[in-house]
Amino acid sequence: MSEMILDQASEADLKSLVEERFGHEPQWSLARRQSAAEAVLNLDWPRLERTPLKKRKLDQLHLFKAPPTPSRTAAAAPEGWAEIWLDNNQVVAVSMPEALSLQGVRLESLTAALDDPDVEKHLGRLLGQDADKIAALSGALWQGGVFLRVPARIREVVRVSIRSHATAEAGALFAKNLIICGAESHVTVTQRLATDEGVSKTLLSENTEIIVEDGGRVDFGAIQQCAPTVEGFIHRAGALGHDAVLNWSIGEFGAGLVVSDHVSHLDQPGAQTSSTTVFFGAGTQHQDYSAKSYHHAPHTTSNMVARGVMKNKARSVFTGLTQIEAGAKGSDGRQKEQTLMLSDDARADAIPSLIIDERDVYAAHAASAGPVDRAAVFYLTSRGLSEPEAERIIVHGFLAPVIDAIALPELRDEVWDAVERKIRA
């Protein structure tokens, strides 16, 4: 069974495909896959108020072709970094500094780590497989992805790079990543998602779960630059222990459709999370983003900032949610979202939301979406600049406070490069 189209498949077909592809896995993993396969046809596509999916005909995509052959080799990792390369979700190479290996840092394909008790314990803990059809498909058919575990109390910062690439053969890609940061360790992760320019229409589902144990810190940065033919669903979630820290830095630039979110669960007192999102849409791209922080414990802190630019006929939706539960006294949750539109045909929605069930807290939000200031453009052109040059300066000024705040220098430079390409597009 080398190929399958969803609207022609039965539950028996899906379960047979799971058995064929993944029957060699541990029983617990195979059982979860079969449970997800049983649910696929009974679940709806994600229900997104401002992003209708019916016209996108996702049920006509090829769910699973024969596993594509990796098409490239990995380059050398930056000095001191651990790096893993994936081609069509298959690990091409892993580079690990000897010093990290000796301290017990583990970086490999998630598929190869299924015998690890921590994988069974945590995989699917934050991103289940019963939310909608995409979640169930991912639960049944995920292949490859990354497992990273950093033991407790490693003195130096552990730096890890994840490079994931897809070719024109892909069809549909379902991947899961699991990152576990031990107590009082500090991990920096940069993830790059990209495809060939000539890739055919592809369904991309990428799920990342991050567990940050007591006193640990994870700085997670990602940049997505997939081809316009990609329909992407990218979900990330983190669970934070006592005094743990999780910082998100997200750059979203590619894909014809992208539905992306990152969620922080502040489970224990003293947990802190921040998120910085930069996005830029052009052509007919449709981008639906959300950032969410759930304060489950007292004296927890969250701060989210997002800035985006829309041009041509692009459309964006950004939803921010801060929820402070009863009992989470002394918590502080803030959010700010802003979108700049460079054309009359572009559209942007910024939707902030606060749910506060405790009195002794601080919470605030702000959101705006509006066109470029034509007076500013006129002023700059009157000083000898062309209109494209004037808009470039305005875009740089608008995005600079957010991009320059990205704590990961290598990711910051790549985000600026992506902004330049979108301006010229």
C-alpha positions as CSV (number, residue, x, y, z in Angstrom):
1,M,0.0,0.0,0.0
2,S,2.3,2.7,-1.3
3,E,-0.3,5.6,-1.6
4,M,-3.5,6.6,-0.1
5,I,-5.9,9.5,-0.7
6,L,-7.9,10.4,2.4
7,D,-11.4,10.8,0.8
8,Q,-11.0,7.3,-0.7
9,A,-9.8,5.6,2.5
10,S,-11.8,3.5,5.0
11,E,-10.9,3.0,8.7
12,A,-9.7,-0.5,7.7
13,D,-7.4,1.0,5.1
14,L,-5.9,3.4,7.6
15,K,-5.3,0.7,10.2
16,S,-3.8,-1.5,7.6
17,L,-1.5,1.2,6.5
18,V,-0.4,1.8,10.1
19,E,0.3,-1.9,10.6
20,E,2.3,-2.1,7.3
21,R,4.4,1.0,8.1
22,F,4.8,0.8,11.8
23,G,4.1,-2.8,12.9
24,H,7.6,-3.2,14.1
25,E,7.3,-0.4,16.8
26,P,6.8,-1.1,20.6
27,Q,3.3,-2.2,21.4
28,W,2.4,1.1,23.3
29,S,3.3,3.2,20.2
30,L,1.5,0.9,17.7
31,A,-1.6,0.9,19.9
32,R,-1.7,4.7,20.0
33,R,-1.3,4.9,16.2
34,Q,-4.2,2.4,15.7
35,S,-6.4,4.4,18.1
36,A,-5.7,7.6,16.1
37,A,-6.4,5.8,12.8
38,E,-9.8,4.7,14.2
39,A,-10.6,8.3,15.0
40,V,-9.5,10.0,11.7
41,L,-12.7,9.6,9.7
42,N,-14.9,10.6,12.6
43,L,-13.2,13.9,13.3
44,D,-13.5,17.2,11.6
45,W,-10.8,19.4,10.1
46,P,-9.7,22.1,12.5
47,R,-12.4,24.7,13.0
48,L,-10.8,28.1,12.6
49,E,-13.1,31.1,12.6
50,R,-11.2,33.2,10.1
51,T,-9.4,30.4,8.2
52,P,-11.9,28.2,6.4
53,L,-10.3,24.9,5.3
54,K,-13.1,23.4,3.2
55,K,-12.0,24.9,-0.1
56,R,-8.4,23.8,0.3
57,K,-9.4,20.2,-0.5
58,L,-7.0,18.7,2.1
59,D,-8.8,15.3,1.9
60,Q,-7.7,14.9,-1.7
61,L,-4.0,14.9,-0.8
62,H,-1.9,11.8,-0.9
63,L,-1.5,10.8,2.7
64,F,1.4,8.4,2.4
65,K,3.6,7.6,-0.5
66,A,6.5,5.3,-0.4
67,P,9.0,6.9,2.0
68,P,11.1,9.3,-0.1
69,T,14.8,8.7,-0.3
70,P,16.9,11.3,1.5
71,S,18.4,13.5,-1.2
72,R,21.2,15.4,0.4
73,T,24.0,15.2,2.9
74,A,24.6,17.3,6.0
75,A,27.1,20.0,6.2
76,A,29.4,20.5,9.2
77,A,27.7,21.7,12.4
78,P,28.8,25.0,13.9
79,E,31.6,24.6,16.5
80,G,30.2,23.5,19.9
81,W,26.8,22.8,18.5
82,A,24.9,19.5,18.3
83,E,23.0,19.2,15.0
84,I,20.6,16.9,13.4
85,W,19.6,16.9,9.8
86,L,16.3,15.5,8.5
87,D,15.3,15.0,4.8
88,N,11.6,14.2,4.3
89,N,11.5,13.4,8.1
90,Q,14.3,10.9,7.8
91,V,17.5,11.5,9.8
92,V,20.4,12.2,7.4
93,A,23.1,12.9,9.9
94,V,23.7,13.7,13.6
95,S,26.6,15.7,14.8
96,M,27.3,15.6,18.5
97,P,30.3,17.2,20.3
98,E,32.1,14.6,22.4
99,A,31.8,16.7,25.5
100,L,28.0,16.6,25.3
101,S,27.9,12.9,24.6
102,L,30.0,12.2,27.7
103,Q,27.5,14.2,29.8
104,G,24.6,12.1,28.6
105,V,23.0,14.5,26.1
106,R,20.9,12.4,23.6
107,L,20.0,13.6,20.1
108,E,18.5,11.2,17.6
109,S,15.4,10.3,15.5
110,L,12.3,10.0,17.7
111,T,11.5,6.8,15.9
112,A,14.7,5.3,17.2
113,A,14.0,6.4,20.8
114,L,10.6,4.7,21.2
115,D,12.1,2.2,23.7
116,D,13.0,5.0,26.0
117,P,10.5,5.2,29.0
118,D,10.6,9.1,28.9
119,V,9.3,8.9,25.3
120,E,6.4,6.7,26.3
121,K,5.7,9.0,29.3
122,H,5.8,12.4,27.6
123,L,5.0,11.9,23.9
124,G,1.5,13.2,23.3
125,R,1.2,14.6,26.8
126,L,0.8,18.2,25.6
127,L,-0.4,17.7,22.0
128,G,-2.9,14.9,21.9
129,Q,-4.4,13.1,18.9
130,D,-8.1,13.6,19.4
131,A,-8.5,17.4,18.8
132,D,-9.3,17.2,15.1
133,K,-8.6,15.3,11.9
134,I,-5.0,16.7,11.5
135,A,-4.1,15.7,15.0
136,A,-5.4,12.2,14.4
137,L,-3.6,11.8,11.1
138,S,-0.4,13.0,12.8
139,G,-1.0,10.5,15.6
140,A,-1.5,7.7,13.2
141,L,1.1,8.4,10.5
142,W,3.9,10.5,12.0
143,Q,7.3,9.4,10.8
144,G,10.7,10.6,12.0
145,G,11.2,13.7,14.0
146,V,13.6,14.5,16.8
147,F,14.2,13.3,20.3
148,L,16.4,15.5,22.5
149,R,17.1,14.8,26.1
150,V,19.5,16.9,28.2
151,P,20.3,15.5,31.7
152,A,19.9,17.7,34.8
153,R,22.5,20.2,36.0
154,I,24.8,20.4,32.9
155,R,26.9,23.5,33.5
156,E,27.3,24.9,30.0
157,V,24.6,25.9,27.6
158,V,23.7,23.0,25.3
159,R,23.2,24.3,21.8
160,V,21.2,22.2,19.3
161,S,20.3,22.9,15.7
162,I,17.5,21.0,13.9
163,R,17.4,21.3,10.1
164,S,14.3,19.8,8.4
165,H,14.0,19.8,4.6
166,A,11.4,18.3,2.3
167,T,11.6,17.5,-1.5
168,A,9.1,17.4,-4.3
169,E,8.5,13.7,-3.5
170,A,7.0,14.4,-0.1
171,G,3.2,14.4,-0.6
172,A,2.4,14.5,3.1
173,L,4.8,14.9,6.0
174,F,3.8,14.1,9.6
175,A,6.6,14.6,12.2
176,K,6.8,14.8,16.0
177,N,9.6,16.2,18.1
178,L,10.1,15.7,21.9
179,I,12.6,17.8,23.9
180,I,13.2,17.2,27.6
181,C,15.4,19.6,29.5
182,G,16.6,18.3,32.9
183,A,16.5,20.3,36.1
184,E,18.8,23.3,36.2
185,S,20.1,22.8,32.7
186,H,20.0,25.3,29.8
187,V,19.2,24.4,26.3
188,T,19.2,26.5,23.1
189,V,17.4,24.9,20.1
190,T,17.1,26.4,16.6
191,Q,14.8,24.7,14.1
192,R,14.7,25.4,10.4
193,L,11.8,24.2,8.3
194,A,12.2,24.4,4.5
195,T,11.2,22.7,1.3
196,D,12.4,22.7,-2.3
197,E,10.8,25.5,-4.4
198,G,9.3,23.0,-6.8
199,V,7.6,20.9,-4.2
200,S,4.2,19.6,-5.2
201,K,1.1,20.3,-3.0
202,T,2.1,19.0,0.4
203,L,0.3,18.6,3.8
204,L,2.8,19.3,6.5
205,S,2.1,18.5,10.2
206,E,4.9,19.3,12.6
207,N,4.3,18.8,16.4
208,T,6.9,19.8,19.0
209,E,6.5,19.1,22.7
210,I,9.0,20.6,25.3
211,I,9.3,19.5,28.9
212,V,11.3,21.9,31.1
213,E,12.0,20.4,34.5
214,D,12.5,22.5,37.7
215,G,15.0,25.3,37.3
216,G,15.6,24.4,33.6
217,R,15.7,26.8,30.7
218,V,14.9,26.3,27.1
219,D,15.4,29.0,24.4
220,F,13.5,27.6,21.4
221,G,13.8,29.4,18.0
222,A,12.3,28.4,14.7
223,I,12.1,29.8,11.2
224,Q,9.7,28.4,8.6
225,Q,10.4,29.0,4.9
226,C,8.4,26.4,3.0
227,A,7.2,26.7,-0.6
228,P,3.8,28.3,-1.4
229,T,2.4,24.9,-2.3
230,V,2.7,23.7,1.3
231,E,-0.3,23.5,3.6
232,G,1.3,23.7,7.0
233,F,0.0,22.9,10.5
234,I,2.7,23.5,13.1
235,H,1.9,23.1,16.7
236,R,4.3,23.6,19.6
237,A,3.7,23.3,23.4
238,G,5.7,23.4,26.5
239,A,5.2,22.3,30.2
240,L,7.2,24.2,32.8
241,G,8.2,23.0,36.2
242,H,9.1,25.1,39.3
243,D,11.2,28.2,38.4
244,A,11.5,26.9,34.8
245,V,11.9,29.2,31.8
246,L,10.7,28.7,28.2
247,N,11.4,31.4,25.6
248,W,9.9,31.1,22.1
249,S,11.3,33.0,19.1
250,I,9.3,32.2,16.0
251,G,9.7,33.5,12.4
252,E,7.0,32.5,9.9
253,F,7.5,33.4,6.3
254,G,6.6,30.5,4.0
255,A,3.8,28.1,3.0
256,G,0.6,29.0,1.1
257,L,-1.4,28.2,4.2
258,V,0.1,28.0,7.7
259,V,-1.8,27.3,10.9
260,S,0.8,27.7,13.7
261,D,0.6,28.0,17.4
262,H,2.8,27.8,20.5
263,V,1.4,27.1,23.9
264,S,3.0,27.4,27.4
265,H,1.7,25.6,30.4
266,L,3.1,27.3,33.6
267,D,2.5,24.3,35.8
268,Q,4.6,25.3,38.9
269,P,5.3,28.4,40.9
270,G,8.0,30.7,39.5
271,A,7.7,29.4,35.9
272,Q,8.3,32.0,33.2
273,T,7.6,32.1,29.5
274,S,8.1,34.7,26.8
275,S,7.3,34.6,23.1
276,T,8.4,36.7,20.1
277,T,6.7,36.1,16.8
278,V,7.7,37.7,13.5
279,F,5.6,37.0,10.3
280,F,5.5,38.3,6.8
281,G,2.9,37.4,4.2
282,A,3.0,38.1,0.4
283,G,1.1,37.0,-2.7
284,T,-2.0,35.1,-1.6
285,Q,-0.5,33.5,1.6
286,H,-2.9,32.8,4.4
287,Q,-1.4,32.8,7.9
288,D,-3.2,31.9,11.1
289,Y,-1.1,32.2,14.2
290,S,-1.8,31.9,17.9
291,A,0.2,32.2,21.1
292,K,-1.2,31.0,24.4
293,S,0.0,31.1,28.0
294,Y,-1.9,29.2,30.7
295,H,-1.0,30.2,34.3
296,H,-1.8,27.1,36.3
297,A,0.3,28.1,39.4
298,P,0.9,31.2,41.5
299,H,3.7,33.7,40.8
300,T,4.1,32.7,37.1
301,T,5.0,35.2,34.4
302,S,4.2,35.3,30.6
303,N,4.9,37.9,28.0
304,M,4.1,37.7,24.3
305,V,5.0,40.1,21.5
306,A,4.1,39.7,17.8
307,R,4.7,41.9,14.8
308,G,3.8,41.1,11.2
309,V,3.7,42.6,7.7
310,M,1.2,41.8,5.0
311,K,1.5,42.8,1.3
312,N,-0.3,42.0,-2.0
313,K,-3.4,39.9,-1.2
314,A,-1.9,38.1,1.9
315,R,-4.1,37.5,4.9
316,S,-3.1,37.0,8.5
317,V,-4.9,36.2,11.8
318,F,-3.0,36.4,15.1
319,T,-4.7,35.3,18.3
320,G,-3.1,35.9,21.7
321,L,-4.5,34.2,24.8
322,T,-3.5,34.7,28.4
323,Q,-5.4,32.6,31.0
324,I,-4.8,33.0,34.7
325,E,-6.6,30.3,36.6
326,A,-8.1,30.5,40.1
327,G,-5.3,30.1,42.7
328,A,-2.6,31.5,40.4
329,K,-2.0,34.4,42.7
330,G,0.7,36.9,41.9
331,S,0.9,36.0,38.3
332,D,1.7,38.5,35.5
333,G,0.5,38.0,31.9
334,R,1.0,40.5,29.1
335,Q,0.6,40.5,25.3
336,K,1.0,42.8,22.4
337,E,0.2,42.2,18.7
338,Q,0.7,44.6,15.8
339,T,0.4,44.1,12.0
340,L,1.3,46.4,9.2
341,M,-0.5,46.2,5.8
342,L,1.4,47.4,2.7
343,S,-1.4,47.2,0.3
344,D,-5.2,47.8,0.1
345,D,-5.8,44.2,-0.7
346,A,-4.0,42.8,2.3
347,R,-5.9,41.9,5.4
348,A,-4.9,41.4,9.0
349,D,-6.7,40.5,12.2
350,A,-5.2,40.9,15.7
351,I,-7.2,39.2,18.4
352,P,-6.0,39.5,22.0
353,S,-7.8,37.7,24.8
354,L,-7.5,37.5,28.6
355,I,-9.3,35.0,30.8
356,I,-8.7,35.9,34.4
357,D,-10.1,33.9,37.3
358,E,-8.0,35.3,40.1
359,R,-8.0,38.7,41.7
360,D,-4.4,39.2,42.9
361,V,-2.7,39.3,39.4
362,Y,-1.6,41.7,36.7
363,A,-2.7,41.2,33.1
364,A,-2.7,43.4,30.0
365,H,-3.1,43.2,26.3
366,A,-2.9,45.5,23.2
367,A,-3.5,44.8,19.5
368,S,-3.5,46.8,16.3
369,A,-3.7,46.2,12.6
370,G,-3.5,49.0,10.1
371,P,-2.1,50.3,6.8
372,V,1.3,51.8,6.2
373,D,1.4,55.5,7.0
374,R,1.2,57.2,3.6
375,A,2.3,60.5,5.0
376,A,5.6,58.8,6.1
377,V,6.0,57.3,2.6
378,F,5.4,60.7,1.0
379,Y,7.9,62.3,3.4
380,L,10.6,59.8,2.5
381,T,9.9,60.0,-1.2
382,S,10.1,63.8,-1.1
383,R,13.6,63.3,0.2
384,G,14.7,61.4,-2.9
385,L,13.8,57.8,-2.0
386,S,11.7,55.6,-4.3
387,E,8.4,54.3,-2.9
388,P,9.8,50.8,-2.5
389,E,12.8,52.1,-0.7
390,A,10.6,54.2,1.6
391,E,8.4,51.2,2.4
392,R,11.5,49.1,3.1
393,I,12.7,51.6,5.7
394,I,9.2,51.7,7.3
395,V,9.1,47.9,7.5
396,H,12.6,47.8,9.0
397,G,11.6,50.4,11.6
398,F,8.4,48.5,12.4
399,L,10.0,45.1,12.8
400,A,13.4,46.1,14.3
401,P,12.3,46.3,18.0
402,V,11.0,42.7,17.8
403,I,13.6,41.1,15.6
404,D,16.5,42.7,17.5
405,A,15.0,41.3,20.7
406,I,15.5,37.7,19.5
407,A,18.1,36.3,21.9
408,L,19.5,33.8,19.4
409,P,22.0,35.7,17.1
410,E,22.0,33.1,14.3
411,L,18.2,33.1,14.1
412,R,18.0,36.8,14.3
413,D,20.2,37.2,11.2
414,E,18.2,34.6,9.3
415,V,14.9,36.4,10.2
416,W,16.3,39.6,8.8
417,D,17.3,37.8,5.6
418,A,13.9,36.4,5.2
419,V,12.3,39.8,5.7
420,E,14.5,41.2,2.9
421,R,13.4,38.5,0.6
422,K,9.7,39.1,1.3
423,I,10.2,42.8,0.7
424,R,11.7,42.2,-2.7
425,A,9.1,39.5,-3.6
